[in-house]
Amino acid sequence: MLQTPSIDAGFLSQQNLTLMPRAQAIFCTNHPAVHALALCVGCEKRICSECATPWEGMNLCVSCLRKRTEIAVARGSSPAGWITSLATIVILIWLLPRLIVSIAAVLAKLFSL
């Protein structure tokens, strides 16, 4: 028979110091013989240190990490993002030389007086 540890303050996650109250500190959802050290912030499953993966300062289980990674990849590869970036670069390449020439002309007039 497995015993729960006698830590009164609760279990402390090694990844991001998430405090799990003693009443909830049971066992990992994926590994029933291993004590849970954290809660997944996505699905609130109890997870051990082997199952917990830090992501932007939070503990996530494998399935929630996969979902967040897919969302992050989908956002980063959007065609609208590439088009906006390309349009900005083209505008800057067209605008900057004209702006520099205009500033130079104004400065030349100021210092020629």
Residue pairs with C-beta under 8 A, 6 or more apart in sequence:
2 27
2 33
4 22
4 25
4 26
4 35
5 11
5 25
5 35
7 22
7 25
8 22
9 19
9 22
10 19
10 20
10 21
10 22
10 25
11 19
11 20
11 22
11 25
11 35
11 36
11 37
11 38
12 18
12 19
12 20
12 37
13 19
13 20
13 37
13 38
13 49
13 52
13 59
14 37
14 49
15 38
15 49
15 52
15 53
15 54
15 59
16 38
16 54
16 57
16 58
16 59
18 38
18 39
18 59
20 36
20 37
20 38
20 39
20 46
24 39
24 46
25 35
25 36
25 46
26 35
26 36
26 46
27 33
27 34
27 35
27 36
27 46
27 48
28 34
28 35
28 36
28 46
28 47
28 48
28 50
28 51
29 36
29 45
29 46
29 47
29 51
29 61
30 47
30 48
30 51
30 61
31 48
31 50
31 51
34 48
34 50
35 48
36 46
36 47
36 48
37 47
37 48
37 49
37 52
38 46
38 47
38 48
38 49
38 52
38 59
39 45
39 46
39 47
39 59
40 47
40 52
40 59
40 60
40 61
40 64
41 58
41 59
41 60
41 64
42 60
42 61
42 63
42 64
42 67
42 68
43 61
43 63
43 64
45 61
47 59
47 61
51 61
51 62
52 59
52 60
52 61
53 59
53 60
53 61
53 62
53 65
54 60
55 65
55 68
60 68
75 81
